[in-house]
């Protein structure tokens, strides 16, 4: 009788576990992301994307913005249709990635929740809700279901940008963050070239830059007092007074004077890994 009692208890436990698992784990192609913004505005042109970290599969990236600004204290509900079904039970964690269009500070999320549309017409939350500040080029993510919170592959650390180098998953390595990710080495281009996202090292149109009259643009260097342009040998030296702004470059002189100069025709301002805004030939 005792053996039968234990067996019955075990069966009940398995049934309860299976019922609990079936309420969460299911295959779906429909997700919904609900984000409540904090007290900071999301600048227009910024990239916000949902990142799904699923065991045994490549990192899933799904854009949530399309160039629009998000005001503070607003609520956004973004539906996502997946090209392939995802098993919610195999999702280790999800995150919200943020990259501003230009040099900017952190952005804040008051609450973010991802839900999956399950058979039977119900929406089931995946994991816990997120809240907190996100630094530019970083991801606010839930804790792994196994409780480790560590990356499993280099793809878990990839921020989607090539010019700042390839990130690596190396927990315990010197310089690794709390997720075990190590930042990459920024791309260093040859003289008279800058790194352009999606295109690599490209030549700087210094002749067109000089057509601005009052100033020229170089690879990293701020405009010289004489109005001539010059180009540095690397795009990784720190620069604090030359930034992309409103379709051009904002240059701050040594006396604090700020000049806003449009990029010449056929060029576009691109923020380099060192933070400098540089007018480079358009990729199109």
VOTI-330194 format. One line per field, with one value per residue: residue number from 1; x, y, z of N, C-alpha, C in turn. Coordinates in Angstrom, 3 decimals. Layout:
BEGIN
resi [NUM/...]
n.px [X/...]
n.py [Y/...]
n.pz [Z/...]
ca.px [X/...]
ca.py [Y/...]
ca.pz [Z/...]
c.px [X/...]
c.py [Y/...]
c.pz [Z/...]
END
This chain:
BEGIN
resi [1/2/3/4/5/6/7/8/9/10/11/12/13/14/15/16/17/18/19/20/21/22/23/24/25/26/27/28/29/30/31/32/33/34/35/36/37/38/39/40/41/42/43/44/45/46/47/48/49/50/51/52/53/54/55/56/57/58/59/60/61/62/63/64/65/66/67/68/69/70/71/72/73/74/75/76/77/78/79/80/81/82/83/84/85/86/87/88/89/90/91/92/93/94/95/96/97/98/99/100/101/102/103/104/105/106/107/108/109/110/111/112/113/114/115/116/117/118/119/120/121/122/123/124/125/126/127/128/129/130/131/132/133/134/135/136/137/138/139/140/141/142/143/144/145/146/147/148/149/150/151/152/153/154/155/156/157/158/159/160/161/162/163/164/165/166/167/168/169/170/171/172/173/174/175/176/177/178/179/180/181/182/183/184/185/186/187/188/189/190/191/192/193/194/195/196/197/198/199/200/201/202/203/204/205/206/207/208/209/210/211/212/213/214/215/216/217/218/219/220/221/222/223/224/225/226/227/228/229/230/231/232/233/234/235/236/237/238/239/240/241/242/243/244/245/246/247/248/249/250/251/252/253/254/255/256/257/258/259/260/261/262/263/264/265/266/267/268/269/270/271/272/273/274/275/276/277/278/279/280/281/282/283/284]
n.px [0.822/1.956/3.824/2.147/0.894/3.009/3.624/1.276/1.341/3.568/2.660/0.635/2.225/3.727/1.665/0.774/3.070/3.277/0.953/1.462/3.681/2.564/1.009/2.728/4.758/4.672/4.231/4.420/3.630/3.046/3.765/3.623/4.609/4.628/5.326/5.995/7.063/9.634/10.587/12.082/12.475/12.298/14.510/13.801/14.418/15.872/16.880/15.004/14.734/13.325/14.875/15.247/16.405/16.911/17.242/19.590/19.212/19.832/20.309/17.343/16.143/14.009/12.686/11.230/10.727/10.240/11.592/10.181/9.605/9.321/7.279/7.752/6.389/4.535/2.556/3.267/2.175/3.268/2.761/4.162/4.900/6.176/8.459/9.058/7.871/8.185/9.319/8.028/8.821/11.486/12.738/15.298/15.719/14.522/15.153/15.360/16.733/18.621/19.516/20.548/19.880/21.754/24.566/23.783/22.242/21.305/18.245/14.967/12.932/9.812/8.184/8.153/6.808/6.663/4.473/3.025/0.996/-1.133/-2.380/-5.902/-6.512/-5.439/-3.325/-0.124/2.146/5.695/8.272/9.500/8.503/10.218/12.202/13.880/16.919/18.511/21.618/23.116/23.458/23.184/21.551/18.583/17.748/15.918/16.485/18.214/16.423/17.646/18.842/21.432/22.069/24.093/25.839/25.698/26.733/28.670/26.843/24.942/26.030/26.346/25.959/24.923/26.389/29.136/31.387/32.379/33.636/33.847/31.872/32.439/31.538/32.634/32.674/34.047/36.396/38.871/37.578/35.043/31.477/28.533/27.043/28.898/29.989/32.402/33.677/34.258/37.124/37.401/37.077/39.873/40.613/42.437/44.511/42.654/40.211/37.081/35.086/32.092/28.913/27.797/29.166/31.898/35.366/35.612/36.393/36.943/35.209/36.937/37.265/34.653/33.838/35.249/33.789/31.984/32.758/33.085/34.234/35.817/35.636/37.149/38.572/38.579/39.176/38.448/37.259/39.758/41.150/41.706/39.960/40.540/40.494/41.313/42.552/42.594/44.653/43.296/40.128/39.537/40.532/39.828/37.217/35.493/34.081/32.709/29.898/27.163/24.229/20.964/21.037/23.547/26.756/27.631/29.805/31.926/33.790/36.987/36.467/33.928/31.962/29.355/28.874/26.640/26.799/25.804/25.969/27.807/26.379/25.483/26.730/26.631/26.140/27.892/28.153/31.135/33.044/34.438/32.750/32.738/31.225/31.098/31.121/30.499/30.740/27.576/26.034/24.312]
n.py [-1.209/1.171/1.548/1.903/4.263/6.129/5.963/6.913/9.543/10.431/10.279/12.201/14.472/14.563/14.983/17.509/18.999/18.681/19.932/22.516/23.090/22.930/25.144/27.167/26.505/26.334/26.153/28.936/31.594/34.155/37.032/39.527/42.697/44.760/47.935/50.306/53.517/55.329/58.331/59.554/60.749/58.847/59.306/60.365/58.192/56.337/52.969/50.358/47.120/43.843/41.107/37.715/35.087/31.959/28.603/26.633/27.866/30.526/33.978/35.854/38.743/41.496/44.343/47.093/49.716/52.284/54.538/56.535/58.866/58.197/59.401/60.419/58.376/56.977/54.309/51.474/49.017/46.414/44.259/41.146/39.099/36.002/34.450/31.800/29.223/29.569/27.926/28.467/27.356/26.864/29.242/31.020/33.569/36.962/40.181/43.811/45.818/48.810/51.504/54.704/57.234/59.252/60.536/60.027/59.868/57.386/55.428/54.955/52.330/51.814/49.614/46.480/43.846/40.668/38.712/35.604/34.264/31.704/28.362/28.148/30.703/32.477/34.856/34.480/35.515/35.742/34.800/37.170/40.614/43.520/46.291/49.400/51.337/51.725/51.659/53.331/51.195/48.891/46.140/45.436/42.792/39.809/37.473/34.420/31.336/29.249/30.510/31.448/33.631/34.105/34.538/32.334/32.017/33.780/35.220/35.989/38.217/40.044/43.313/44.204/46.013/46.764/48.399/48.883/46.603/42.968/41.440/39.155/36.070/35.356/34.402/35.216/36.156/38.750/41.971/41.242/41.658/41.616/39.678/38.095/38.952/40.253/43.263/44.232/45.022/48.226/49.041/50.011/52.202/52.766/55.679/58.608/57.330/56.150/54.175/52.780/51.772/48.653/48.841/48.988/50.127/53.239/55.774/59.244/62.055/64.529/66.676/67.480/68.083/70.391/72.245/73.453/75.915/77.558/75.629/72.373/68.783/66.152/62.837/62.360/64.714/67.910/70.965/73.069/76.285/77.868/77.114/75.136/71.635/68.536/65.163/62.432/59.584/57.514/56.281/56.105/57.678/59.678/62.044/64.927/67.104/67.144/66.261/64.307/65.918/66.734/66.116/67.038/68.220/69.080/71.343/72.158/74.828/75.775/77.938/77.483/78.119/77.064/75.546/74.641/72.606/71.639/68.394/67.861/67.531/64.253/63.027/61.708/62.117/60.142/58.513/57.699/54.953/56.234/58.211/60.524/62.668/62.280/63.350/61.273/59.597/58.722/55.515/54.797]
n.pz [0.000/0.725/-1.276/-3.455/-2.707/-2.774/-5.476/-6.572/-5.631/-6.981/-9.582/-9.536/-9.087/-11.443/-13.283/-12.476/-12.980/-15.737/-16.553/-15.716/-17.316/-19.880/-19.864/-20.285/-22.160/-25.607/-29.143/-31.291/-33.605/-33.210/-31.469/-28.895/-27.884/-25.161/-24.160/-21.719/-21.551/-19.744/-17.990/-19.924/-23.244/-26.259/-28.774/-32.152/-34.896/-33.524/-32.734/-31.513/-30.459/-30.146/-28.632/-28.890/-27.085/-27.745/-26.862/-28.564/-31.029/-33.449/-32.403/-32.149/-33.717/-33.657/-34.935/-33.195/-33.548/-36.050/-36.891/-35.604/-32.872/-29.363/-26.906/-23.421/-20.773/-22.324/-23.810/-25.675/-27.877/-29.648/-32.260/-33.369/-36.051/-36.600/-38.865/-38.648/-36.476/-32.914/-30.027/-27.005/-24.641/-25.017/-24.919/-23.541/-22.506/-22.909/-24.381/-24.508/-26.860/-27.388/-29.463/-30.071/-32.605/-32.883/-30.978/-27.658/-24.374/-21.870/-22.180/-20.805/-19.552/-18.198/-17.926/-19.498/-21.341/-22.811/-24.692/-25.769/-28.359/-27.825/-28.599/-28.586/-28.279/-26.362/-24.632/-23.424/-20.988/-21.429/-19.469/-17.007/-16.349/-17.646/-16.484/-16.256/-16.910/-20.096/-21.554/-24.399/-27.187/-25.732/-23.975/-22.255/-20.357/-19.428/-16.733/-17.307/-17.592/-16.320/-14.314/-14.465/-16.098/-17.866/-21.002/-23.843/-26.337/-28.866/-30.349/-28.510/-27.397/-29.378/-30.628/-32.963/-34.450/-36.563/-36.635/-34.107/-33.436/-32.958/-30.578/-27.855/-26.257/-23.242/-20.366/-17.175/-18.198/-18.224/-18.186/-18.970/-18.916/-16.732/-17.979/-19.066/-21.405/-23.685/-24.866/-28.285/-30.411/-31.690/-35.166/-37.020/-39.472/-42.607/-43.442/-44.250/-44.368/-43.028/-40.799/-41.852/-40.903/-41.975/-44.325/-43.982/-44.079/-45.603/-48.037/-47.234/-48.360/-48.840/-50.536/-51.233/-48.686/-48.106/-49.457/-47.853/-47.075/-44.582/-43.056/-42.933/-43.066/-41.330/-40.796/-38.011/-36.789/-35.283/-36.837/-38.186/-37.201/-39.423/-41.314/-43.076/-44.037/-42.452/-42.145/-39.961/-39.044/-37.900/-36.738/-34.098/-32.054/-29.179/-29.503/-28.737/-29.616/-32.040/-33.568/-34.957/-36.041/-36.751/-39.564/-40.256/-39.131/-35.863/-34.567/-31.963/-30.949/-29.424/-27.788/-26.994/-28.805/-30.921/-34.014/-36.564/-39.243/-42.474/-44.049/-47.079/-50.403/-51.317/-49.257/-45.900/-42.402/-40.144/-37.092/-35.533/-34.020/-31.979/-31.209/-32.688/-35.132/-38.583/-41.954/-44.560/-47.768/-49.130/-48.787/-50.721]
ca.px [0.000/2.813/4.414/1.106/0.667/4.120/3.468/0.174/1.813/4.481/1.861/-0.002/3.248/4.042/0.528/0.781/4.206/2.942/-0.063/2.136/4.534/1.745/0.440/3.745/5.499/3.881/4.775/3.617/4.223/2.547/4.216/3.181/5.486/3.999/6.363/5.634/8.298/9.880/10.484/12.967/11.970/13.076/14.715/13.424/15.497/16.530/16.517/14.615/14.358/13.161/15.847/14.836/17.504/16.285/18.230/19.843/18.902/20.473/19.630/16.266/16.055/12.764/12.588/9.992/10.578/10.375/12.032/9.381/9.988/8.376/7.255/7.815/5.136/3.597/2.448/3.352/1.897/3.780/2.601/5.250/4.604/7.424/8.500/9.082/7.343/9.140/8.865/8.177/9.512/12.920/13.277/16.084/15.425/14.312/15.704/15.053/17.984/18.432/20.619/20.053/20.292/22.960/25.112/22.720/22.380/20.473/16.795/14.375/11.704/9.102/7.709/8.109/6.382/6.469/3.465/2.888/-0.376/-1.142/-3.603/-7.040/-6.796/-5.025/-1.990/0.618/3.414/6.929/9.213/9.077/8.523/11.482/12.149/15.196/17.573/19.339/22.661/23.193/24.145/23.103/20.307/17.973/17.262/15.484/17.463/18.021/15.571/18.469/19.326/22.825/22.125/25.299/25.742/26.065/27.448/29.021/25.644/24.234/26.691/26.416/25.097/24.440/27.237/30.408/32.522/32.942/34.291/33.045/31.774/32.650/31.009/33.783/32.488/35.246/37.537/39.079/36.824/33.701/30.428/27.788/26.532/30.028/30.317/33.597/33.549/35.183/38.108/36.878/37.765/40.783/40.717/43.629/44.458/41.624/39.034/36.338/34.261/30.673/28.157/27.276/30.002/33.314/36.181/35.306/37.128/36.264/35.151/37.477/37.065/33.285/33.728/35.779/32.843/31.125/33.199/33.615/34.919/35.873/35.473/38.171/38.199/38.286/39.621/37.557/37.663/40.851/40.774/41.855/38.883/40.955/40.112/42.399/42.074/43.499/44.974/42.476/38.822/39.297/41.022/38.691/36.822/34.326/33.494/32.223/28.838/26.079/23.035/19.996/21.476/24.873/27.727/27.705/31.205/32.128/35.133/37.643/35.864/32.562/31.046/28.846/28.450/25.944/27.137/25.190/26.871/27.734/25.521/26.051/27.348/25.758/26.918/27.912/28.861/32.202/33.174/34.964/31.739/32.812/30.370/31.898/30.394/31.108/29.898/26.399/26.170/23.352]
ca.py [0.000/2.342/1.744/2.445/5.657/6.924/5.990/7.827/10.916/10.775/10.506/13.510/15.505/14.640/15.604/18.943/19.593/18.715/20.973/23.811/23.300/23.163/26.497/28.132/26.080/26.017/26.722/30.066/32.521/35.484/37.621/40.899/43.396/45.944/48.737/51.592/54.292/56.064/59.789/60.051/60.596/58.050/60.192/59.871/57.525/55.345/51.577/49.538/45.826/42.698/40.047/36.435/34.142/30.639/27.534/25.854/28.588/31.851/35.089/36.448/40.209/41.977/45.792/47.598/51.108/52.543/55.918/57.490/59.163/57.744/60.375/59.843/57.947/56.435/52.855/50.954/47.586/46.091/42.851/40.578/37.834/35.300/33.671/30.412/29.067/29.540/27.161/29.355/26.640/26.830/30.602/31.187/34.907/37.966/41.477/44.988/46.468/50.233/52.238/56.007/57.632/60.054/60.447/60.301/59.177/56.187/55.511/54.266/51.562/51.642/48.233/45.811/42.455/39.941/37.666/34.720/33.850/30.249/27.684/28.410/32.134/33.210/35.451/34.021/36.234/34.963/35.294/38.279/41.934/44.250/47.711/49.952/52.185/51.028/52.489/53.205/50.014/47.828/45.390/45.149/41.433/39.010/36.488/33.101/30.436/28.395/31.348/31.861/34.953/34.210/34.288/30.977/32.091/35.149/35.887/36.574/39.477/40.901/44.495/44.551/47.023/46.186/49.314/48.834/45.317/41.785/41.089/37.732/35.482/34.800/34.614/35.057/36.823/40.130/42.932/40.747/42.282/40.691/38.576/37.340/39.465/41.084/44.199/44.030/46.068/49.062/48.972/51.112/52.292/53.447/57.133/59.179/56.473/55.978/52.969/53.022/50.574/47.911/49.002/48.888/51.328/53.970/57.018/60.475/62.999/65.772/67.778/67.958/68.659/71.747/73.132/74.108/77.290/77.966/74.542/71.092/67.657/65.132/61.538/62.478/65.984/69.058/71.917/73.949/77.689/78.494/76.696/74.021/70.345/67.579/63.825/61.702/58.240/56.508/56.780/55.649/58.631/60.370/63.351/65.312/68.365/67.024/65.259/64.349/66.587/67.270/65.969/67.601/68.069/70.155/71.492/73.066/75.387/75.819/78.983/77.103/78.451/75.884/75.765/73.514/72.608/70.515/67.546/68.153/66.660/62.934/62.480/61.601/62.104/58.836/58.523/56.711/54.286/57.146/59.196/61.684/62.700/62.502/63.268/60.296/59.342/57.900/54.137/54.589]
ca.pz [0.000/0.777/-2.596/-4.325/-2.321/-3.321/-6.917/-6.889/-5.400/-8.065/-10.778/-9.375/-9.260/-12.870/-13.958/-12.167/-13.690/-17.159/-16.754/-15.576/-18.482/-21.065/-19.796/-20.661/-23.334/-26.781/-30.374/-31.747/-34.579/-32.873/-30.215/-28.639/-26.954/-24.549/-23.510/-21.109/-21.463/-18.506/-18.066/-20.975/-24.596/-27.196/-29.924/-33.476/-35.606/-32.670/-32.950/-30.370/-30.994/-29.259/-28.875/-28.327/-26.896/-27.712/-26.778/-29.769/-32.264/-33.509/-31.745/-32.928/-33.602/-34.241/-34.686/-32.603/-33.978/-37.486/-37.057/-34.854/-31.489/-28.348/-25.802/-22.066/-20.168/-23.310/-23.881/-27.039/-28.041/-30.972/-32.633/-34.159/-36.712/-36.848/-40.104/-38.223/-35.105/-31.815/-28.870/-25.850/-23.579/-25.308/-24.804/-22.308/-22.006/-23.946/-24.014/-25.320/-27.269/-27.700/-30.069/-30.531/-33.952/-32.707/-29.622/-26.695/-23.107/-21.722/-22.325/-19.667/-19.711/-16.935/-17.902/-20.795/-21.215/-24.065/-24.573/-26.925/-28.658/-27.704/-29.070/-27.707/-28.347/-25.167/-24.625/-22.254/-20.798/-21.470/-18.476/-16.153/-16.962/-17.571/-16.132/-15.966/-17.905/-21.077/-22.147/-25.861/-27.661/-24.734/-23.936/-20.959/-20.573/-18.290/-16.270/-17.894/-16.810/-15.463/-13.229/-14.617/-16.696/-18.672/-22.431/-24.248/-27.612/-29.240/-30.851/-27.367/-27.046/-30.563/-30.539/-34.288/-35.093/-36.979/-36.497/-32.750/-33.254/-32.683/-29.174/-27.594/-25.030/-22.520/-18.926/-16.356/-18.816/-17.796/-18.983/-19.265/-18.120/-15.886/-18.795/-19.584/-22.735/-23.795/-25.983/-29.388/-30.703/-32.776/-36.449/-37.329/-40.928/-43.129/-43.542/-45.114/-44.413/-41.787/-40.803/-42.058/-40.568/-43.107/-45.521/-43.642/-44.275/-46.843/-48.171/-46.849/-49.468/-48.290/-51.484/-51.048/-47.350/-48.129/-50.103/-46.872/-46.983/-43.291/-42.387/-43.627/-42.172/-41.434/-40.270/-36.592/-36.227/-35.383/-37.862/-37.786/-37.170/-40.725/-42.207/-43.909/-43.466/-42.326/-41.869/-39.094/-39.515/-37.217/-36.310/-32.733/-31.065/-28.568/-30.021/-27.946/-30.065/-33.406/-33.474/-35.932/-35.517/-37.715/-40.943/-40.481/-38.052/-34.889/-34.178/-30.840/-30.952/-28.119/-26.964/-26.674/-29.889/-31.625/-35.393/-37.163/-40.657/-43.194/-44.826/-48.511/-51.204/-51.581/-48.052/-44.741/-41.161/-39.493/-35.815/-35.510/-32.718/-30.949/-30.892/-33.579/-36.302/-39.790/-43.226/-45.456/-48.943/-48.873/-49.274/-51.812]
c.px [0.852/3.410/3.388/0.833/1.749/3.980/2.365/0.593/2.731/3.716/1.183/0.995/3.598/2.920/0.493/1.897/3.901/1.919/0.545/2.967/3.713/1.143/1.431/4.402/4.551/4.527/3.849/4.369/3.794/3.048/3.661/4.077/4.775/5.057/5.752/6.935/8.399/9.777/11.380/12.363/12.885/13.258/14.296/14.636/16.223/16.040/16.192/14.163/14.207/14.198/15.415/16.042/16.883/17.364/18.347/19.549/19.597/19.637/18.569/16.161/14.822/12.591/11.219/9.721/10.773/10.698/11.291/9.942/8.900/8.404/7.342/6.430/4.114/3.619/2.421/3.072/2.241/3.582/3.757/4.787/5.912/7.351/8.520/8.550/8.472/8.516/9.096/8.903/11.015/13.555/13.994/15.801/15.085/14.848/15.213/16.371/17.696/19.689/20.092/20.587/21.580/23.442/24.049/22.994/21.493/18.997/16.176/13.078/11.067/8.590/7.691/7.768/6.155/5.467/3.395/1.430/-0.412/-2.421/-4.732/-7.364/-6.431/-3.616/-1.308/1.914/4.603/7.901/8.619/9.122/9.885/11.234/13.564/15.730/18.439/20.358/22.665/24.007/24.104/21.711/19.856/17.276/16.800/16.590/17.164/17.182/16.372/19.102/20.741/22.942/23.317/25.014/26.159/26.870/27.744/27.799/24.848/24.784/26.695/25.447/24.624/25.257/28.603/31.594/33.133/33.528/33.337/33.058/31.909/31.963/32.154/33.633/33.764/36.472/37.651/38.360/35.416/32.673/29.664/27.219/27.650/30.476/31.532/33.461/34.598/36.166/37.600/37.738/38.637/41.022/42.021/43.436/43.407/40.406/38.384/35.487/32.792/29.931/27.571/28.128/31.486/34.049/35.884/36.067/36.291/36.328/35.620/37.280/35.672/33.116/34.207/34.825/31.911/31.547/33.847/34.397/34.968/35.756/36.585/37.702/37.831/38.412/38.559/38.106/38.752/40.418/40.850/40.758/39.283/40.561/41.319/41.822/43.076/43.677/44.085/41.144/38.498/39.831/39.841/38.449/35.530/33.583/32.974/31.200/27.831/24.858/22.220/20.530/22.831/25.776/27.694/29.134/31.310/33.578/35.690/37.030/34.409/31.546/30.649/28.395/27.793/26.108/26.491/26.239/26.718/26.831/26.216/26.751/26.320/26.629/26.764/28.732/29.856/32.296/33.692/33.955/31.731/31.842/31.184/31.008/31.146/30.191/28.755/26.588/25.253/23.783]
c.py [1.253/2.646/2.342/3.910/6.568/7.054/6.950/9.277/11.360/11.091/11.873/14.631/15.678/15.327/17.101/19.644/19.717/19.794/22.346/24.117/23.625/24.548/27.534/27.780/25.687/26.676/27.829/30.868/33.951/35.913/39.034/41.519/44.647/46.680/50.036/52.362/55.022/57.561/60.400/59.790/59.659/58.884/59.538/59.262/56.477/53.936/50.921/48.202/44.792/41.658/38.789/35.502/32.761/29.563/26.782/26.556/29.943/32.911/35.675/37.940/40.696/43.460/46.186/49.041/51.207/54.015/56.930/57.714/58.632/58.741/59.683/59.428/57.388/54.912/52.421/49.456/47.225/44.604/42.390/39.240/37.179/34.511/32.178/30.316/29.039/28.758/28.014/28.673/26.599/28.212/30.751/32.549/35.798/39.297/42.567/45.710/47.894/50.819/53.563/56.345/58.438/59.889/60.884/59.532/57.949/56.489/54.622/53.558/51.389/50.211/47.695/44.346/41.865/38.821/36.880/34.324/32.330/29.655/27.873/29.886/32.927/33.762/35.070/34.812/35.274/35.564/36.418/39.588/42.598/45.693/48.171/50.803/51.320/51.998/52.317/51.986/48.856/47.207/45.189/43.802/40.779/38.036/35.147/32.222/29.511/29.184/31.855/33.279/35.151/33.959/32.849/30.961/33.549/35.927/36.531/37.941/40.482/42.073/44.968/45.598/46.420/47.084/49.317/47.466/44.196/41.449/39.565/37.308/34.771/35.070/34.354/35.714/38.252/41.086/42.477/41.426/41.207/39.512/37.698/37.803/40.386/41.959/43.918/45.179/46.904/48.967/50.212/51.120/52.969/54.962/57.543/58.267/56.410/54.728/53.355/51.721/49.928/47.990/48.854/50.189/51.948/55.281/58.220/61.457/64.366/66.945/68.362/68.612/70.092/72.743/73.828/75.552/77.624/76.863/73.316/70.008/66.659/63.855/61.612/63.905/67.055/70.033/72.833/75.401/78.359/78.117/75.574/72.721/69.445/66.248/63.104/60.283/57.178/57.117/56.343/56.597/59.414/61.754/63.742/66.510/68.318/65.893/65.422/65.009/67.141/67.255/66.555/67.333/69.307/70.206/72.531/73.527/75.442/76.868/78.681/77.431/77.196/76.281/74.498/73.589/71.415/69.680/67.888/67.158/65.335/62.313/62.458/61.547/60.748/58.942/57.376/56.062/55.188/58.224/60.407/61.554/63.075/62.405/62.346/60.081/58.403/56.525/53.889/55.392]
c.pz [0.000/-0.595/-3.540/-3.996/-2.895/-4.818/-7.334/-6.707/-6.526/-9.338/-10.720/-9.613/-10.727/-13.631/-13.717/-12.913/-15.169/-17.452/-16.682/-16.793/-19.714/-21.058/-20.269/-21.993/-24.459/-27.976/-30.863/-32.798/-34.298/-31.498/-30.099/-27.576/-26.461/-23.754/-22.978/-20.907/-20.139/-18.735/-19.140/-22.346/-25.389/-28.443/-31.234/-34.166/-34.792/-33.016/-31.614/-30.943/-29.888/-29.640/-28.129/-28.282/-26.689/-27.733/-28.094/-31.063/-32.254/-32.796/-32.670/-32.663/-34.347/-33.923/-34.163/-32.995/-35.488/-37.719/-36.229/-33.450/-30.555/-27.201/-24.450/-21.577/-21.135/-23.282/-25.338/-27.016/-29.477/-31.257/-33.512/-34.729/-37.108/-38.146/-39.817/-36.795/-34.080/-30.657/-27.627/-24.697/-23.772/-25.216/-23.469/-21.677/-23.192/-23.440/-24.948/-25.583/-27.720/-28.311/-30.615/-31.918/-33.910/-31.268/-28.622/-25.413/-23.048/-21.953/-21.254/-20.043/-18.327/-16.797/-19.325/-20.578/-22.602/-23.814/-25.874/-27.096/-28.735/-28.276/-28.064/-27.626/-27.123/-25.340/-23.315/-22.114/-20.841/-20.461/-17.637/-16.913/-16.744/-17.157/-15.831/-17.102/-18.822/-21.631/-23.657/-26.271/-26.702/-24.756/-22.489/-21.094/-19.284/-17.910/-16.925/-16.984/-15.917/-14.326/-13.403/-15.151/-17.609/-20.152/-22.724/-25.537/-27.922/-29.721/-29.729/-27.005/-28.189/-30.439/-31.909/-35.007/-35.403/-36.648/-35.095/-32.428/-32.908/-31.199/-29.004/-26.290/-24.337/-21.029/-18.143/-16.922/-18.304/-18.741/-19.327/-18.366/-17.339/-16.664/-19.331/-20.955/-22.676/-25.033/-27.048/-29.522/-31.867/-34.032/-36.637/-38.826/-41.352/-43.163/-44.571/-45.282/-43.033/-41.916/-40.898/-41.785/-41.816/-44.351/-45.232/-43.878/-45.632/-46.844/-47.788/-48.009/-48.981/-49.233/-51.329/-49.692/-47.328/-48.734/-49.128/-46.627/-45.659/-42.611/-43.264/-42.596/-42.400/-40.810/-38.807/-36.090/-36.313/-36.412/-37.350/-37.888/-38.525/-41.693/-43.115/-43.241/-43.394/-41.913/-40.997/-39.599/-38.884/-36.827/-34.898/-31.668/-30.489/-29.165/-29.311/-28.518/-31.495/-33.452/-34.599/-35.295/-36.677/-39.135/-41.255/-39.299/-37.162/-34.361/-33.070/-30.827/-29.534/-27.203/-26.602/-27.738/-30.652/-33.024/-35.913/-38.671/-41.359/-43.912/-46.305/-49.228/-51.488/-50.395/-46.928/-43.496/-40.485/-38.211/-35.774/-34.125/-31.606/-30.570/-31.795/-34.727/-37.522/-41.020/-44.157/-46.653/-48.607/-49.478/-50.455/-53.035]
END
